[in-house]
Amino acid sequence: FIEANIDRSDFTDAILTNTTFENCFLHTNIFRNANLENVKILNCELEIIDFVGANLRGVDFSNSIFKKVDFRNADLTGAIVENAVFKEIILNGTNIDGVDFSKAKKIENIQLDIRPLMPEGSTNIFVEQENVEQNEERIAYQIHDYFDKMNIKLNKMK
């Protein structure tokens, strides 16, 4: 898809592996549980997009802009976010293993439920880290390092 305008389309459960979207505008689209492994979404603008439960492993989001995008329970393992802009995104339950958000150009207003990463009764995700499973600990430290670099303060969710 080159310079395509894709509006109000439903790609639920679609298999779009190794597809390229370049210089595209995607608005109000659903990619729920879709397989987008190794897709390239380059220099695109995505607004009001549902990636809930999608396989986004290895996706290249370079130079793209995301507004009001829901990544809940998606797998972003190894995704490339170089120079990407993220505004109003939801990452609850999202696998972000291997994603280097420090390479993103801008990130604003992230909804991220860190409670699953926190030891029971903790008020800080970095208290009692030795009681956290190894995978959760790695993700918690990645989140901590990223937010430190971006000078963003984390608040405990109630």
RACOR-V579012 format. One record per pair of residues at least 24 apart in sequence whose ideal C-beta (glycine too) atoms are under 10 Angstrom apart, sorted by sequence separation. I is the first residue (numbers start at 1). J is the second residue. D is the distance in Angstrom with one decimal. If there is no record, write none. Layout:
BEGIN
I;J;D / I;J;D
END
This chain:
BEGIN
10;34;9.8 / 11;35;9.9 / 30;54;9.7 / 31;55;9.8 / 40;64;9.8 / 50;74;9.8 / 51;75;9.8 / 60;84;9.6 / 61;85;9.8 / 70;94;9.7 / 71;95;9.6 / 81;105;8.8 / 86;110;7.1 / 92;116;9.0 / 116;140;9.7 / 117;141;9.6 / 1;26;9.0 / 11;36;8.6 / 21;46;8.9 / 31;56;8.6 / 41;66;9.2 / 51;76;8.8 / 61;86;8.9 / 71;96;8.8 / 76;101;10.0 / 114;139;9.0 / 81;107;8.9 / 114;140;7.3 / 117;143;7.3 / 117;144;9.7 / 126;154;9.8 / 114;143;6.6 / 125;154;7.1 / 114;144;9.6 / 124;154;8.5 / 112;143;7.3 / 125;156;8.6 / 124;156;7.6 / 110;143;9.9 / 123;156;5.7 / 122;156;8.7 / 112;147;9.4 / 110;146;10.0 / 110;147;9.2 / 6;44;9.5 / 12;50;8.7 / 16;54;9.6 / 17;55;8.5 / 26;64;9.4 / 31;69;9.9 / 32;70;9.2 / 36;74;9.2 / 37;75;8.7 / 41;79;9.7 / 42;80;9.8 / 46;84;9.9 / 51;89;9.5 / 52;90;8.7 / 56;94;8.9 / 57;95;8.5 / 61;99;9.5 / 66;104;9.6 / 97;135;7.9 / 118;156;8.2 / 11;50;9.4 / 16;55;9.8 / 31;70;9.8 / 36;75;9.8 / 41;80;9.8 / 51;90;9.3 / 56;95;9.1 / 71;110;9.9 / 72;111;8.9 / 107;146;8.6 / 118;157;9.2 / 1;41;9.5 / 2;42;9.9 / 3;43;9.7 / 4;44;9.1 / 6;46;9.5 / 7;47;9.9 / 8;48;9.6 / 10;50;9.2 / 11;51;9.8 / 12;52;9.6 / 13;53;9.6 / 14;54;9.5 / 15;55;9.4 / 17;57;9.7 / 18;58;9.7 / 20;60;9.1 / 21;61;10.0 / 23;63;9.6 / 24;64;9.0 / 25;65;9.8 / 26;66;9.7 / 27;67;9.5 / 28;68;9.4 / 30;70;9.7 / 32;72;9.8 / 33;73;9.3 / 34;74;9.5 / 35;75;9.9 / 37;77;9.5 / 38;78;9.4 / 39;79;9.8 / 40;80;9.0 / 43;83;9.4 / 44;84;9.7 / 45;85;9.2 / 46;86;9.9 / 47;87;9.2 / 48;88;9.6 / 49;89;9.5 / 50;90;9.8 / 52;92;9.8 / 53;93;9.1 / 54;94;9.8 / 55;95;9.9 / 57;97;9.6 / 58;98;9.1 / 59;99;9.8 / 65;105;8.9 / 71;111;9.7 / 95;135;9.6 / 102;142;9.8 / 107;147;9.5 / 110;150;9.8 / 114;154;7.0 / 3;44;9.8 / 12;53;9.6 / 13;54;9.8 / 17;58;9.6 / 22;63;9.8 / 23;64;9.9 / 27;68;10.0 / 32;73;9.9 / 33;74;9.3 / 37;78;9.8 / 47;88;9.6 / 52;93;9.2 / 53;94;9.9 / 57;98;9.1 / 62;103;9.1 / 64;105;9.9 / 65;106;9.0 / 66;107;9.4 / 67;108;9.5 / 68;109;9.5 / 70;111;8.9 / 71;112;9.9 / 72;113;9.2 / 97;138;7.5 / 101;142;8.2 / 114;155;9.7 / 115;156;8.6 / 12;54;9.6 / 22;64;9.8 / 32;74;9.5 / 42;84;10.0 / 52;94;9.6 / 62;104;10.0 / 63;105;8.1 / 67;109;9.8 / 97;139;6.8 / 100;142;8.7 / 101;143;8.8 / 104;146;9.1 / 108;150;9.9 / 110;152;8.2 / 112;154;8.6 / 114;156;8.3 / 115;157;5.9 / 1;44;8.9 / 11;54;9.0 / 21;64;8.6 / 26;69;9.7 / 31;74;8.9 / 36;79;10.0 / 41;84;9.0 / 51;94;8.9 / 56;99;9.7 / 61;104;8.7 / 62;105;10.0 / 96;139;6.7 / 99;142;8.1 / 102;145;7.8 / 107;150;6.4 / 114;157;6.9 / 115;158;9.8 / 95;139;8.3 / 98;142;9.0 / 101;145;9.4 / 102;146;5.9 / 106;150;9.2 / 108;152;9.5 / 113;157;6.0 / 94;139;9.9 / 97;142;8.0 / 100;145;9.9 / 101;146;4.7 / 107;152;8.0 / 112;157;8.8 / 96;142;7.0 / 100;146;8.3 / 101;147;9.0 / 102;148;9.7 / 104;150;8.7 / 111;157;9.3 / 96;143;8.0 / 99;146;9.1 / 102;149;5.0 / 101;149;8.5 / 102;150;7.5 / 101;150;7.8 / 96;146;9.1 / 91;143;9.4 / 92;157;9.8
END
